[in-house]
């Protein structure tokens, strides 16, 4: 997977944080020094403000 293929996450507002959709889920990830860190896997209907994501 190419790390820049995802979209920006509006709820987070960090240019190094992105998301990709997989079925009914959002995979939220962060790019740091050429490494990809998975921050959360959330259902698309779930409000991200209710999930503690450290970025």
Residue pairs with C-beta under 8 A, 6 or more apart in sequence:
1 20
3 18
3 29
3 31
3 36
4 18
5 20
6 18
6 19
6 20
6 27
6 29
7 18
7 19
7 20
8 15
8 17
8 18
8 19
9 17
9 18
9 19
9 28
9 48
11 48
11 49
12 28
12 48
12 53
12 55
14 30
14 55
16 30
16 31
16 32
16 55
17 28
17 29
17 30
17 31
17 39
17 55
18 28
18 29
18 30
18 31
19 26
19 27
19 28
19 29
20 26
20 27
20 29
21 27
21 44
24 43
24 44
24 45
25 41
25 42
25 43
25 44
26 40
26 41
26 42
26 43
26 44
26 48
27 38
27 40
27 41
28 38
28 39
28 40
28 41
28 42
28 48
28 53
29 36
29 37
29 38
29 39
30 36
30 37
30 39
30 55
31 37
39 53
39 54
39 55
40 48
40 51
40 53
42 48
42 51
